[in-house]
Amino acid sequence: MRRRIHAQLNKGEQLHALRSWLWFGGDGVLRQKQEEAQQEVVRCLNVVTNVVVVSNTVYAQLALQRQQAAGQPVLPEHLAQLSPARFAHLNRLGRYSFQLPADVLVNGLRPLRPLP
């Protein structure tokens, strides 16, 4: 029971870390004095956080499906280590292009890296 609670706490902390990482412009401080403006900032952070979580979930599901299709088992221990709040692979600063590159699949997703 203690291990399960600790695992859930870790996932919650990962979500907090993601939100802190995404909120880099204001150093985590609400600088607007009006409540409406503060709520707008928080809602935008919620939207961006949700986009990251959904994107990570979609790609994790694709990776698991590919692993199963290759005949490799997906064990419950592996699933327990997954978190949709990871962000080390994201680039929040830099150049963004909204032109779809040629390697984007028909379904709009980038291909996964090859299995080891």
C-alpha positions as CSV (number, residue, x, y, z in Angstrom):
1,M,0.0,0.0,0.0
2,R,2.8,2.4,0.9
3,R,4.6,1.7,-2.4
4,R,1.4,2.4,-4.4
5,I,0.8,5.7,-2.6
6,H,4.5,6.6,-3.1
7,A,4.2,5.9,-6.9
8,Q,1.0,8.1,-7.1
9,L,2.8,10.9,-5.3
10,N,5.7,10.7,-7.7
11,K,3.3,11.0,-10.6
12,G,1.7,14.0,-9.0
13,E,5.1,15.6,-8.5
14,Q,6.0,14.9,-12.1
15,L,2.9,16.8,-13.2
16,H,3.9,19.7,-11.0
17,A,7.4,19.6,-12.4
18,L,6.0,19.7,-16.0
19,R,3.8,22.7,-15.1
20,S,6.7,24.5,-13.6
21,W,8.9,23.7,-16.6
22,L,6.2,25.0,-19.0
23,W,5.7,28.2,-17.0
24,F,9.1,29.7,-17.8
25,G,8.1,33.3,-18.9
26,G,7.0,34.6,-15.5
27,D,9.2,32.6,-13.2
28,G,6.1,30.9,-11.8
29,V,4.7,34.2,-10.6
30,L,1.3,35.6,-11.5
31,R,2.2,39.2,-12.4
32,Q,-1.3,40.3,-13.4
33,K,-3.3,42.2,-10.8
34,Q,-6.8,41.5,-12.3
35,E,-8.3,38.2,-11.4
36,E,-9.6,37.6,-15.0
37,A,-6.0,38.0,-16.3
38,Q,-4.7,35.6,-13.7
39,Q,-7.3,33.1,-14.6
40,E,-6.5,33.4,-18.3
41,V,-2.8,32.7,-17.6
42,V,-3.7,29.6,-15.5
43,R,-6.1,28.3,-18.1
44,C,-3.5,28.7,-20.8
45,L,-1.0,26.7,-18.6
46,N,-3.7,24.0,-18.2
47,V,-4.2,23.8,-22.0
48,V,-0.5,23.5,-22.7
49,T,-0.1,20.9,-19.9
50,N,-3.0,18.9,-21.3
51,V,-1.5,19.0,-24.8
52,V,1.8,17.6,-23.5
53,V,0.0,14.9,-21.5
54,V,-2.2,13.8,-24.5
55,S,0.7,13.8,-26.9
56,N,2.9,11.7,-24.5
57,T,0.0,9.3,-24.0
58,V,-0.6,8.8,-27.7
59,Y,3.1,8.1,-28.4
60,A,3.4,5.8,-25.4
61,Q,0.4,3.8,-26.6
62,L,2.0,3.6,-30.1
63,A,5.3,2.4,-28.6
64,L,3.5,-0.3,-26.5
65,Q,1.5,-1.5,-29.5
66,R,4.7,-1.7,-31.5
67,Q,6.4,-3.7,-28.7
68,Q,3.5,-6.1,-28.6
69,A,3.5,-6.5,-32.4
70,A,7.2,-7.3,-32.3
71,G,6.4,-10.2,-29.8
72,Q,7.8,-8.5,-26.8
73,P,5.6,-8.7,-23.7
74,V,4.3,-5.6,-22.0
75,L,4.5,-6.3,-18.3
76,P,2.6,-4.5,-15.5
77,E,5.9,-3.4,-14.0
78,H,6.7,-1.5,-17.3
79,L,3.3,0.2,-17.3
80,A,3.7,1.3,-13.7
81,Q,6.8,3.2,-14.7
82,L,5.1,5.2,-17.4
83,S,4.1,8.8,-16.8
84,P,2.4,11.1,-19.3
85,A,4.1,14.1,-17.6
86,R,7.6,13.6,-18.9
87,F,9.1,16.5,-20.7
88,A,12.8,16.0,-21.3
89,H,12.1,15.3,-25.0
90,L,10.3,18.6,-25.5
91,N,11.8,21.8,-26.8
92,R,10.1,24.8,-25.2
93,L,12.6,27.3,-26.6
94,G,13.8,27.5,-30.1
95,R,12.5,27.4,-33.6
96,Y,9.1,26.0,-34.4
97,S,7.8,25.1,-37.9
98,F,4.2,24.5,-38.6
99,Q,5.0,23.0,-42.0
100,L,4.5,19.2,-41.9
101,P,7.8,17.5,-42.7
102,A,7.8,14.6,-45.1
103,D,8.4,12.0,-42.3
104,V,5.0,12.7,-40.7
105,L,2.8,9.7,-41.2
106,V,-0.7,9.8,-42.7
107,N,-2.2,10.0,-39.2
108,G,-0.2,13.1,-38.4
109,L,2.2,11.4,-36.0
110,R,6.0,11.3,-36.4
111,P,7.4,7.8,-36.7
112,L,8.8,6.1,-33.6
113,R,12.5,5.3,-33.2
114,P,13.5,1.8,-34.2
115,L,13.3,-0.9,-31.6
116,P,16.7,-1.8,-30.1
